Amino acid sequence: MEPNRATFELLAQNYANASDRVSAVNVAVCGEDGPATLYVDAAHPTAEAASIDKRDFEADPSAFARVDVTCLSLESLWRHHVATRLPGRVDILQLDTEKLEHAIILATNFSKLAPRPDHILYESVHLSDEEYLEVRIHLERLSLIHISEPTR
């Protein structure tokens, strides 16, 4: 998944010979379906400095360009792009969505993901202590997924 069109084109080109194993999709994964604004480095629009979280760019708004992107919830993404390609098993779901992990995890009904991932790996370094606890409680209540994560 890559929401930035310029970066997506490079990604798709890099994986063109692996289309039987890799599916590149030009969307952002968010808490819900719909349009969003992605903020990218104006001087280097394919650089990693991109986020839907506007707070990252308020210090110097002129340094960032706005890109309109399409958001899919994890449930929609799963239904349209995962279940159709991987009907048997998903070992690991890795989320690295530049500070949207909290919103995505809390908005997802993991019981609707088929096949259900065995493990979830998400970037928690950006989460506040409160957000971190909310995510842990949400996932533990579901009793569906073993939680693995980077060191906080």
DSSP file (Angstrom, degrees, kcal/mol; ACC not computed):
  #  RESIDUE AA STRUCTURE BP1 BP2  ACC     N-H-->O    O-->H-N    N-H-->O    O-->H-N    TCO  KAPPA ALPHA  PHI   PSI    X-CA   Y-CA   Z-CA
    1    1 A M              0   0    0      0, 0.0    25,-0.2     0, 0.0    27,-0.1   0.000 360.0 360.0 360.0 129.9    0.0    0.0    0.0
    2    2 A E        -     0   0    0     23,-2.3    26,-0.2     1,-0.1     6,-0.1  -0.891 360.0-171.1-146.7 114.0    1.4    3.4   -1.0
    3    3 A P        +     0   0    0      0, 0.0     2,-0.6     0, 0.0    67,-0.2   0.817  65.3  87.4 -77.0 -29.9   -0.9    6.5   -1.0
    4    4 A N     >  -     0   0    0      1,-0.2     4,-3.1    23,-0.1     5,-0.2  -0.599  69.1-150.7 -76.7 115.2    1.6    8.9   -2.6
    5    5 A R  H  > S+     0   0    0     -2,-0.6     4,-2.2     1,-0.2    -1,-0.2   0.877  93.8  51.1 -55.4 -44.0    1.1    8.5   -6.4
    6    6 A A  H  > S+     0   0    0      1,-0.2     4,-1.1     2,-0.2    -1,-0.2   0.917 115.6  41.4 -62.7 -43.7    4.7    9.5   -7.2
    7    7 A T  H  > S+     0   0    0     38,-0.3     4,-2.4     1,-0.2    -2,-0.2   0.871 110.8  58.2 -71.0 -37.0    6.1    6.9   -4.8
    8    8 A F  H  X S+     0   0    0     -4,-3.1     4,-3.2     1,-0.2     5,-0.3   0.900 101.3  55.3 -59.5 -41.6    3.5    4.3   -5.8
    9    9 A E  H  X S+     0   0    0     -4,-2.2     4,-1.9     1,-0.2    -1,-0.2   0.898 109.8  46.2 -60.8 -39.6    4.7    4.5   -9.4
   10   10 A L  H  X S+     0   0    0     -4,-1.1     4,-2.5     2,-0.2    -1,-0.2   0.908 113.2  50.1 -66.8 -42.2    8.2    3.7   -8.3
   11   11 A L  H  X S+     0   0    0     -4,-2.4     4,-1.7     2,-0.2    -2,-0.2   0.936 111.0  47.9 -60.8 -48.5    7.0    0.9   -6.1
   12   12 A A  H  < S+     0   0    0     -4,-3.2     4,-0.3     1,-0.2    -1,-0.2   0.888 112.2  50.2 -61.7 -39.6    4.9   -0.7   -8.8
   13   13 A Q  H >< S+     0   0    0     -4,-1.9     3,-1.1    -5,-0.3     4,-0.3   0.915 108.8  51.9 -64.5 -43.2    7.9   -0.4  -11.2
   14   14 A N  H 3< S+     0   0    0     -4,-2.5     3,-0.3     1,-0.2    -1,-0.2   0.823 118.0  37.3 -63.6 -31.8   10.2   -2.1   -8.7
   15   15 A Y  T >< S+     0   0    0     -4,-1.7     3,-2.0     1,-0.2    -1,-0.2   0.241  80.9 111.5-105.6  12.9    7.8   -5.0   -8.2
   16   16 A A  G X  S+     0   0    0     -3,-1.1     3,-0.8    -4,-0.3    -1,-0.2   0.843  80.1  49.2 -56.4 -36.3    6.6   -5.4  -11.8
   17   17 A N  G 3  S+     0   0    0     -4,-0.3    -1,-0.3    -3,-0.3     3,-0.2   0.439 109.2  54.1 -84.7   1.6    8.3   -8.7  -12.2
   18   18 A A  G X>  +     0   0    0     -3,-2.0     4,-2.8     1,-0.1     3,-2.4   0.009  63.2 127.7-121.1  27.2    6.9  -10.1   -9.0
   19   19 A S  T <4  +     0   0    0     -3,-0.8    -1,-0.1     1,-0.3    -2,-0.1   0.691  69.4  62.5 -63.2 -17.1    3.2   -9.5   -9.6
   20   20 A D  T 34 S+     0   0    0     -3,-0.2    -1,-0.3     1,-0.1     3,-0.1   0.689 120.2  23.9 -77.2 -16.9    2.4  -13.1   -8.8
   21   21 A R  T <4 S+     0   0    0     -3,-2.4     2,-0.4     1,-0.2    -2,-0.2   0.615 122.0  51.2-118.1 -22.7    3.7  -12.5   -5.3
   22   22 A V     <  -     0   0    0     -4,-2.8     2,-0.5    -7,-0.2    -1,-0.2  -0.968  56.5-165.7-127.6 133.3    3.3   -8.8   -4.7
   23   23 A S        -     0   0    0     -2,-0.4     2,-0.5    -3,-0.1    -4,-0.0  -0.965   9.8-157.0-118.8 115.5    0.3   -6.6   -5.2
   24   24 A A        -     0   0    0     -2,-0.5     2,-0.4   -12,-0.1    -2,-0.0  -0.795  12.2-172.9 -92.9 130.7    0.9   -2.8   -5.2
   25   25 A V        -     0   0    0     -2,-0.5   -23,-2.3     2,-0.1     2,-1.6  -0.990  23.2-139.0-129.8 128.9   -2.2   -0.7   -4.3
   26   26 A N        +     0   0    0     -2,-0.4     2,-0.3   -25,-0.2    44,-0.3  -0.550  65.5  99.7 -89.4  73.3   -2.3    3.0   -4.5
   27   27 A V        -     0   0    0     -2,-1.6     2,-0.4    42,-0.1    44,-0.2  -0.952  66.5-120.8-145.6 163.7   -4.3    3.8   -1.3
   28   28 A A  E     -a   71   0A   0     42,-3.0    44,-2.7    -2,-0.3     2,-0.6  -0.874  25.2-130.6-102.1 143.4   -3.8    4.9    2.2
   29   29 A V  E     +a   72   0A   0     -2,-0.4     2,-0.2    42,-0.2    44,-0.2  -0.865  44.0 157.2 -93.6 124.3   -4.9    2.6    5.1
   30   30 A C  E     -a   73   0A   0     42,-2.2    44,-0.5    -2,-0.6     3,-0.1  -0.690  58.2 -89.4-135.2-176.9   -6.9    4.7    7.5
   31   31 A G  S    S+     0   0    0     -2,-0.2     2,-0.3    42,-0.2    42,-0.1   0.735 107.8  10.9 -71.7 -22.9   -9.5    4.3   10.2
   32   32 A E  S    S-     0   0    0     40,-0.1     2,-0.1    41,-0.1    -1,-0.1  -0.975  86.1 -90.9-151.9 162.2  -12.3    4.7    7.6
   33   33 A D  S    S+     0   0    0     -2,-0.3    39,-0.2    39,-0.1    -4,-0.0  -0.454  73.8  73.4 -73.6 146.4  -13.0    4.8    3.9
   34   34 A G  E    S-B   71   0A   0     37,-2.0    37,-3.3    -2,-0.1     2,-0.1  -0.812  79.6 -42.5 142.7-178.6  -12.9    8.1    2.1
   35   35 A P  E     +B   70   0A   0      0, 0.0     2,-0.3     0, 0.0    35,-0.2  -0.414  51.6 172.3 -78.9 156.4  -10.7   10.9    0.8
   36   36 A A  E     -B   69   0A   0     33,-2.1    33,-2.6    -2,-0.1     2,-0.5  -0.956  31.6-113.1-152.5 168.0   -7.8   12.4    2.7
   37   37 A T  E     -B   68   0A   0     -2,-0.3     2,-0.5    31,-0.2    31,-0.2  -0.947  23.3-157.9-109.7 127.4   -4.9   14.8    2.3
   38   38 A L  E     -B   67   0A   0     29,-3.3    29,-2.6    -2,-0.5     2,-0.6  -0.893  10.1-144.6-101.8 132.4   -1.4   13.4    2.4
   39   39 A Y  E     +BC  66  51A   0     12,-2.9    12,-1.9    -2,-0.5     2,-0.3  -0.877  25.0 178.1-100.6 123.7    1.4   15.9    3.3
   40   40 A V  E     -BC  65  50A   0     25,-2.6    25,-2.8    -2,-0.6     2,-0.4  -0.856  41.3 -88.2-124.3 158.0    4.6   15.3    1.4
   41   41 A D  E     -B   64   0A   0      8,-0.9    23,-0.3     3,-0.4     6,-0.2  -0.517  35.6-148.4 -63.6 117.9    8.0   17.0    1.3
   42   42 A A  S    S+     0   0    0     21,-2.7    -1,-0.2    -2,-0.4    22,-0.2   0.847  95.9  45.7 -62.2 -35.6    7.6   19.6   -1.5
   43   43 A A  S    S+     0   0    0     20,-0.5    -1,-0.2     1,-0.3    21,-0.1   0.793 128.7  25.0 -77.9 -27.9   11.2   19.4   -2.5
   44   44 A H    >   +     0   0    0     -3,-0.2     3,-2.2     5,-0.1    -3,-0.4  -0.652  68.5 176.2-136.7  76.2   11.3   15.6   -2.5
   45   45 A P  T 3  S+     0   0    0      0, 0.0   -38,-0.3     0, 0.0   -39,-0.1   0.645  81.1  51.4 -64.6 -14.5    7.8   14.3   -3.1
   46   46 A T  T 3  S+     0   0    0    -40,-0.1     4,-0.1   -39,-0.1   -42,-0.0   0.382  86.5 112.1-100.0   4.7    8.9   10.6   -3.1
   47   47 A A  S <  S-     0   0    0     -3,-2.2    -6,-0.2    -6,-0.2   -40,-0.1  -0.244  83.0-109.0 -70.7 165.4   10.8   10.9    0.2
   48   48 A E  S    S+     0   0    0      1,-0.1     2,-2.3    -8,-0.1    -1,-0.1   0.653  92.5 102.2 -71.0 -14.9    9.6    9.0    3.2
   49   49 A A        +     0   0    0     -5,-0.2    -8,-0.9     2,-0.0     2,-0.3  -0.471  54.6 119.3 -73.7  81.6    8.6   12.3    4.9
   50   50 A A  E     +C   40   0A   0     -2,-2.3     2,-0.3   -10,-0.2   -10,-0.2  -0.996  29.4 156.1-145.7 143.7    4.8   11.9    4.3
   51   51 A S  E     -C   39   0A   0    -12,-1.9   -12,-2.9    -2,-0.3    47,-0.1  -0.981  44.8-140.2-164.0 152.3    1.9   11.7    6.5
   52   52 A I  S    S+     0   0    0     -2,-0.3     2,-1.1    46,-0.3   -15,-0.2   0.616  84.5  97.4 -85.2 -16.5   -1.9   12.2    6.8
   53   53 A D    >   -     0   0    0     45,-0.4     3,-1.5     1,-0.2     4,-0.2  -0.636  62.6-163.9 -76.7 101.1   -1.2   13.5   10.3
   54   54 A K  G >  S+     0   0    0     -2,-1.1     3,-2.1     1,-0.3     4,-0.5   0.744  77.1  76.5 -59.9 -27.8   -1.2   17.3    9.6
   55   55 A R  G >  S+     0   0    0      1,-0.3     3,-0.8     2,-0.2     4,-0.3   0.796  84.3  65.4 -57.9 -28.6    0.5   18.1   13.0
   56   56 A D  G <  S+     0   0    0     -3,-1.5    -1,-0.3     1,-0.2    -2,-0.2   0.727 109.6  36.8 -65.1 -19.8    3.9   16.9   11.6
   57   57 A F  G X  S+     0   0    0     -3,-2.1     3,-0.5    -4,-0.2    -1,-0.2   0.343  84.3  96.4-119.0   5.2    3.9   19.7    9.1
   58   58 A E  T <  S+     0   0    0     -3,-0.8    -1,-0.1    -4,-0.5    -2,-0.1   0.761  74.7  68.3 -70.2 -23.8    2.4   22.7   10.9
   59   59 A A  T 3  S+     0   0    0     -4,-0.3    -1,-0.2     1,-0.3    -2,-0.1   0.887 123.1   8.9 -63.3 -38.6    5.8   24.1   11.9
   60   60 A D    X   +     0   0    0     -3,-0.5     3,-1.8     1,-0.1    -1,-0.3  -0.595  68.7 173.6-143.0  76.9    6.7   24.9    8.2
   61   61 A P  G >  S+     0   0    0      0, 0.0     3,-1.4     0, 0.0    -1,-0.1   0.773  76.6  65.2 -58.8 -27.9    3.6   24.5    6.0
   62   62 A S  G 3  S+     0   0    0      1,-0.3    -5,-0.0     3,-0.0    -2,-0.0   0.712  92.7  62.9 -69.6 -18.3    5.4   25.9    2.9
   63   63 A A  G <  S+     0   0    0     -3,-1.8   -21,-2.7    -6,-0.2   -20,-0.5   0.537  99.3  66.2 -82.0  -5.7    7.9   23.0    2.9
   64   64 A F  E <   - B   0  41A   0     -3,-1.4     2,-0.3   -23,-0.3   -23,-0.2  -0.926  66.3-149.2-125.2 143.2    5.1   20.5    2.3
   65   65 A A  E     - B   0  40A   0    -25,-2.8   -25,-2.6    -2,-0.4     2,-0.4  -0.756  20.7-124.5-102.7 152.4    2.8   19.8   -0.6
   66   66 A R  E     - B   0  39A   0     -2,-0.3     2,-0.4   -27,-0.2   -27,-0.2  -0.825  23.2-171.0 -98.8 135.2   -0.7   18.4   -0.3
   67   67 A V  E     - B   0  38A   0    -29,-2.6   -29,-3.3    -2,-0.4     2,-0.4  -0.993  20.8-132.5-126.4 125.5   -1.7   15.3   -2.2
   68   68 A D  E     + B   0  37A   0     -2,-0.4     2,-0.3   -31,-0.2   -31,-0.2  -0.630  36.3 176.3 -75.8 130.8   -5.3   14.1   -2.4
   69   69 A V  E     - B   0  36A   0    -33,-2.6   -33,-2.1    -2,-0.4     2,-0.5  -0.885  31.3-116.3-133.5 163.0   -5.4   10.3   -1.6
   70   70 A T  E     - B   0  35A   0     -2,-0.3   -42,-3.0   -44,-0.3     2,-0.4  -0.879  27.9-152.7-100.1 130.0   -8.0    7.6   -1.2
   71   71 A C  E     -aB  28  34A   0    -37,-3.3   -37,-2.0    -2,-0.5     2,-0.4  -0.831   9.0-170.0-101.8 140.8   -8.3    5.9    2.2
   72   72 A L  E     -a   29   0A   0    -44,-2.7   -42,-2.2    -2,-0.4   -39,-0.1  -0.991  23.7-123.9-122.7 138.4   -9.5    2.4    2.8
   73   73 A S  E  >  -a   30   0A   0     -2,-0.4     4,-2.8   -44,-0.2     5,-0.2  -0.348  32.9-108.3 -66.7 161.5  -10.2    1.0    6.2
   74   74 A L  H  > S+     0   0    0    -44,-0.5     4,-2.6     1,-0.2     5,-0.2   0.877 121.7  54.6 -61.3 -36.4   -8.3   -2.1    7.0
   75   75 A E  H  > S+     0   0    0      2,-0.2     4,-2.3     1,-0.2    -1,-0.2   0.919 110.7  44.4 -63.7 -43.6  -11.5   -4.1    6.7
   76   76 A S  H  > S+     0   0    0      2,-0.2     4,-2.5     1,-0.2     5,-0.3   0.925 113.7  50.2 -66.0 -44.8  -12.1   -2.7    3.1
   77   77 A L  H  X>S+     0   0    0     -4,-2.8     4,-2.8     1,-0.2     5,-0.8   0.929 112.1  48.5 -57.2 -45.6   -8.5   -3.3    2.2
   78   78 A W  I  X>S+     0   0    0     -4,-2.6     5,-3.1    -5,-0.2     4,-1.3   0.932 111.9  48.3 -61.1 -47.8   -8.7   -6.8    3.4
   79   79 A R  I  <5S+     0   0    0     -4,-2.3    -1,-0.2     1,-0.2    -2,-0.2   0.888 122.4  32.4 -61.4 -42.1  -11.9   -7.6    1.6
   80   80 A H  I  <5S+     0   0    0     -4,-2.5    -2,-0.2    -5,-0.1    -1,-0.2   0.764 134.8  17.3 -91.0 -26.8  -10.8   -6.2   -1.8
   81   81 A H  I  <5S+     0   0    0     -4,-2.8    -3,-0.2    -5,-0.3    -2,-0.2   0.628 126.3  36.5-125.5 -18.0   -7.0   -6.9   -1.8
   82   82 A V  I >X<S+     0   0    0     -4,-1.3     4,-3.4    -5,-0.8     3,-0.9   0.859 112.4  48.4-102.8 -54.9   -6.1   -9.5    0.8
   83   83 A A  T 34<S+     0   0    0     -5,-3.1    -4,-0.1     1,-0.3    -3,-0.1   0.823 111.7  53.3 -58.9 -32.2   -8.9  -12.1    0.9
   84   84 A T  T 34 S+     0   0    0     -6,-0.4    -1,-0.3    -5,-0.2    -2,-0.1   0.780 120.2  31.4 -74.6 -25.9   -8.9  -12.4   -2.9
   85   85 A R  T <4 S+     0   0    0     -3,-0.9    -2,-0.2     1,-0.2    -1,-0.2   0.750 128.4  34.5-100.9 -30.3   -5.2  -13.1   -3.1
   86   86 A L     <  +     0   0    0     -4,-3.4    -1,-0.2     1,-0.1    -2,-0.1  -0.599  62.3 157.6-127.1  69.3   -4.5  -15.0    0.2
   87   87 A P  S    S+     0   0    0      0, 0.0    -1,-0.1     0, 0.0     3,-0.1   0.699  70.9  48.6 -70.7 -17.0   -7.6  -17.0    0.9
   88   88 A G  S    S-     0   0    0      1,-0.3     2,-0.3    -3,-0.1    -2,-0.1   0.948 114.4 -15.3 -90.1 -54.2   -5.8  -19.5    3.2
   89   89 A R        -     0   0    0     26,-0.1     2,-0.5    25,-0.1    -1,-0.3  -0.997  35.6-160.0-158.9 144.2   -3.6  -17.8    5.7
   90   90 A V  E     -d  117   0B   0     26,-0.5    28,-1.9    -2,-0.3    29,-0.2  -0.976  11.2-174.5-125.3 115.3   -2.0  -14.5    6.8
   91   91 A D  E     +     0   0B   0     -2,-0.5    28,-1.5     1,-0.3     2,-0.4   0.949  68.6  15.1 -74.0 -50.5    0.9  -15.0    9.2
   92   92 A I  E     -d  119   0B   0     26,-0.2     2,-0.6    25,-0.1    -1,-0.3  -0.989  54.0-161.0-135.0 132.6    1.7  -11.4   10.0
   93   93 A L  E     -d  120   0B   0     26,-2.3    28,-3.0    -2,-0.4     2,-0.5  -0.967  19.3-164.7-104.9 118.3   -0.1   -8.1    9.5
   94   94 A Q  E     -d  121   0B   0     -2,-0.6     2,-0.5    26,-0.2    28,-0.2  -0.923   3.0-166.2-109.0 124.9    2.4   -5.3    9.8
   95   95 A L  E     +d  122   0B   0     26,-3.0    28,-1.5    -2,-0.5     2,-0.2  -0.946  23.0 154.6-111.6 121.3    1.2   -1.7   10.2
   96   96 A D        +     0   0    0     -2,-0.5    26,-0.1    26,-0.2    -2,-0.0  -0.730  14.8 150.1-139.7  87.1    3.5    1.2    9.7
   97   97 A T        -     0   0    0     -2,-0.2     3,-0.4    26,-0.1   -45,-0.3  -0.065  65.5-100.9-117.7  30.2    1.2    4.0    8.8
   98   98 A E  S    S-     0   0    0      1,-0.2   -45,-0.4     2,-0.1   -46,-0.3   0.938  92.6 -30.0  49.7  62.8    3.0    7.1   10.1
   99   99 A K  S    S+     0   0    0     24,-0.1     4,-0.3   -48,-0.1    -1,-0.2   0.510 117.5  98.7  80.8   9.8    1.1    7.6   13.3
  100  100 A L     >  +     0   0    0     -3,-0.4     4,-2.7     1,-0.1     5,-0.2   0.425  50.9  98.0-100.7   0.7   -2.3    6.2   12.2
  101  101 A E  H  > S+     0   0    0      1,-0.2     4,-2.9     2,-0.2     5,-0.3   0.904  81.4  52.3 -54.5 -45.5   -1.8    2.8   13.8
  102  102 A H  H  > S+     0   0    0      1,-0.2     4,-2.3     2,-0.2    -1,-0.2   0.944 112.8  42.9 -57.0 -53.1   -3.8    3.7   16.8
  103  103 A A  H  > S+     0   0    0     -4,-0.3     4,-1.6     1,-0.2    -1,-0.2   0.892 115.7  49.5 -63.2 -41.1   -6.9    4.9   14.8
  104  104 A I  H  X S+     0   0    0     -4,-2.7     4,-0.8     2,-0.2    -2,-0.2   0.942 112.4  46.0 -65.6 -47.7   -6.7    2.0   12.4
  105  105 A I  H >< S+     0   0    0     -4,-2.9     3,-0.8    -5,-0.2    -2,-0.2   0.925 114.4  47.2 -63.5 -44.9   -6.5   -0.7   15.1
  106  106 A L  H 3< S+     0   0    0     -4,-2.3    -1,-0.2    -5,-0.3    -2,-0.2   0.804 113.2  49.5 -68.2 -27.6   -9.3    0.8   17.2
  107  107 A A  H 3< S+     0   0    0     -4,-1.6     2,-0.5    -5,-0.2    -1,-0.2   0.568  94.5  94.2 -85.2  -9.2  -11.5    1.2   14.1
  108  108 A T    <<  -     0   0    0     -3,-0.8     2,-1.1    -4,-0.8     3,-0.1  -0.724  61.0-154.0 -96.0 129.6  -11.0   -2.4   12.9
  109  109 A N    >   -     0   0    0     -2,-0.5     3,-2.4     1,-0.2     4,-0.3  -0.830  15.1-167.1 -91.9  95.3  -13.2   -5.3   13.7
  110  110 A F  G >  S+     0   0    0     -2,-1.1     3,-1.2     1,-0.3    -1,-0.2   0.692  79.4  71.0 -64.3 -18.7  -10.6   -8.0   13.4
  111  111 A S  G 3  S+     0   0    0      1,-0.2    -1,-0.3    -3,-0.1     5,-0.1   0.694  93.5  58.6 -70.1 -15.7  -13.2  -10.7   13.4
  112  112 A K  G <  S+     0   0    0     -3,-2.4     2,-0.8     3,-0.0    -1,-0.2   0.520  82.3  98.4 -87.8  -6.2  -14.2   -9.5    9.9
  113  113 A L    <   -     0   0    0     -3,-1.2   -38,-0.1    -4,-0.3   -39,-0.0  -0.735  68.3-146.8 -86.1 114.6  -10.7  -10.1    8.5
  114  114 A A  S    S+     0   0    0     -2,-0.8     2,-0.1     1,-0.3   -25,-0.1  -0.982  88.9  30.6-129.0 121.2  -10.7  -13.4    6.7
  115  115 A P  S    S-     0   0    0      0, 0.0    -1,-0.3     0, 0.0   -26,-0.1   0.506 100.9-140.7 -73.4 147.8   -8.2  -14.9    6.8
  116  116 A R        -     0   0    0     -2,-0.1   -26,-0.5     1,-0.1    -2,-0.1  -0.584  20.7-112.0 -77.4 134.0   -7.5  -13.5   10.2
  117  117 A P  E     -d   90   0B   0      0, 0.0   -26,-0.2     0, 0.0   -25,-0.1  -0.389  12.7-143.8 -66.8 143.8   -3.8  -12.7   10.7
  118  118 A D  E    S+     0   0B   0    -28,-1.9    28,-1.5     1,-0.2     2,-0.3   0.837  83.3  17.1 -73.5 -33.8   -2.0  -14.8   13.3
  119  119 A H  E     -de  92 146B   0    -28,-1.5   -26,-2.3   -29,-0.2     2,-0.4  -0.960  64.4-148.9-138.1 152.6    0.1  -11.9   14.5
  120  120 A I  E     -de  93 147B   0     26,-1.6    28,-2.3    -2,-0.3     2,-0.5  -0.995   9.7-171.4-124.3 130.8    0.0   -8.1   14.3
  121  121 A L  E     +de  94 148B   0    -28,-3.0   -26,-3.0    -2,-0.4     2,-0.3  -0.983  16.7 169.5-119.0 119.8    3.1   -6.0   14.3
  122  122 A Y  E     -d   95   0B   0     26,-0.8     2,-0.7    -2,-0.5   -26,-0.2  -0.959  40.4-108.4-135.1 152.1    2.6   -2.3   14.6
  123  123 A E        +     0   0    0    -28,-1.5   -22,-0.2    -2,-0.3     3,-0.1  -0.676  39.5 167.2 -79.3 115.4    4.7    0.7   15.2
  124  124 A S    >   +     0   0    0     -2,-0.7     3,-1.4     1,-0.1    -1,-0.2   0.447  48.9  96.5-108.7  -1.9    4.0    1.9   18.7
  125  125 A V  T 3  S+     0   0    0      1,-0.3    -1,-0.1    26,-0.1    -2,-0.0   0.792  86.7  49.6 -61.6 -28.2    6.9    4.4   19.2
  126  126 A H  T 3  S+     0   0    0     -3,-0.1    -1,-0.3     2,-0.0     2,-0.2   0.581  90.7 103.0 -86.4 -10.2    4.6    7.3   18.2
  127  127 A L  S <  S-     0   0    0     -3,-1.4     2,-0.1     1,-0.1    -3,-0.0  -0.463  70.9-126.6 -78.0 142.8    1.8    6.4   20.5
  128  128 A S     >  -     0   0    0     -2,-0.2     4,-2.7     1,-0.1     5,-0.2  -0.338  34.8-102.2 -71.3 167.6    1.2    8.1   23.8
  129  129 A D  H  > S+     0   0    0      1,-0.2     4,-2.1     2,-0.2     5,-0.1   0.892 125.2  50.7 -59.6 -38.6    1.0    5.9   26.9
  130  130 A E  H  > S+     0   0    0      2,-0.2     4,-2.4     1,-0.2    -1,-0.2   0.927 111.6  46.1 -65.8 -45.8   -2.8    6.3   26.8
  131  131 A E  H  > S+     0   0    0      2,-0.2     4,-2.5     1,-0.2     5,-0.2   0.909 110.9  53.6 -62.8 -42.0   -3.0    5.3   23.1
  132  132 A Y  H  X S+     0   0    0     -4,-2.7     4,-2.3     1,-0.2    -1,-0.2   0.919 110.5  46.6 -58.3 -45.0   -0.7    2.4   23.7
  133  133 A L  H  X S+     0   0    0     -4,-2.1     4,-2.8     2,-0.2     5,-0.2   0.903 109.9  53.5 -65.8 -41.9   -2.9    1.1   26.4
  134  134 A E  H  X S+     0   0    0     -4,-2.4     4,-2.5     2,-0.2    -2,-0.2   0.916 110.5  47.3 -58.4 -44.2   -6.1    1.6   24.4
  135  135 A V  H  X S+     0   0    0     -4,-2.5     4,-2.6     2,-0.2     5,-0.3   0.940 112.7  48.6 -63.6 -47.9   -4.6   -0.5   21.5
  136  136 A R  H  X S+     0   0    0     -4,-2.3     4,-2.5     1,-0.2    -2,-0.2   0.926 113.7  46.2 -58.6 -46.6   -3.4   -3.3   23.9
  137  137 A I  H  X S+     0   0    0     -4,-2.8     4,-2.5     2,-0.2    -1,-0.2   0.917 111.7  52.2 -63.8 -43.6   -6.8   -3.5   25.6
  138  138 A H  H  X S+     0   0    0     -4,-2.5     4,-1.2    -5,-0.2    -2,-0.2   0.935 114.5  41.4 -58.0 -48.7   -8.7   -3.4   22.3
  139  139 A L  H  X>S+     0   0    0     -4,-2.6     4,-0.9     1,-0.2     5,-0.7   0.873 113.8  52.1 -70.7 -36.9   -6.6   -6.3   20.9
  140  140 A E  H  <5S+     0   0    0     -4,-2.5     3,-0.5    -5,-0.3    -1,-0.2   0.878 105.4  55.8 -67.3 -36.5   -6.7   -8.3   24.1
  141  141 A R  H  <5S+     0   0    0     -4,-2.5    -1,-0.2     1,-0.2    -2,-0.2   0.847 105.0  53.4 -62.5 -33.4  -10.5   -8.0   24.3
  142  142 A L  H  <5S-     0   0    0     -4,-1.2    -1,-0.2    -5,-0.2    -2,-0.2   0.758  86.3-158.4 -73.7 -24.2  -10.7   -9.6   20.9
  143  143 A S  T  <5 +     0   0    0     -4,-0.9    -3,-0.1    -3,-0.5     3,-0.1   0.804  63.1 106.6  49.0  31.7   -8.6  -12.6   21.9
  144  144 A L      < +     0   0    0     -5,-0.7     2,-0.4     1,-0.2    -1,-0.1   0.713  67.4  44.5-107.7 -27.4   -8.0  -13.0   18.2
  145  145 A I        -     0   0    0     -6,-0.5     2,-0.4   -26,-0.0    -1,-0.2  -0.968  67.3-132.8-133.6 132.2   -4.4  -11.9   17.6
  146  146 A H  E     -e  119   0B   0    -28,-1.5   -26,-1.6    -2,-0.4     2,-0.5  -0.682  36.2-132.0 -75.2 133.3   -1.1  -12.4   19.4
  147  147 A I  E     +e  120   0B   0     -2,-0.4     2,-0.4   -28,-0.2   -26,-0.2  -0.786  30.8 171.2 -98.7 126.1    0.5   -8.9   19.7
  148  148 A S  E     +e  121   0B   0    -28,-2.3   -26,-0.8    -2,-0.5   -29,-0.0  -0.978  11.5 162.6-125.2 143.8    4.1   -8.3   18.7
  149  149 A E        -     0   0    0     -2,-0.4   -26,-0.1   -28,-0.2     3,-0.1  -0.996  39.8 -90.4-157.7 159.4    5.6   -4.9   18.5
  150  150 A P        -     0   0    0      0, 0.0     2,-0.1     0, 0.0   -26,-0.1  -0.267  61.4 -82.0 -65.0 160.0    8.8   -2.9   18.4
  151  151 A T              0   0    0      1,-0.2   -26,-0.1   -28,-0.0   -27,-0.1  -0.421 360.0 360.0 -64.4 134.5   10.3   -1.8   21.7
  152  152 A R              0   0    0     -2,-0.1    -1,-0.2    -3,-0.1   -29,-0.0   0.443 360.0 360.0 -85.3 360.0    8.7    1.4   23.0
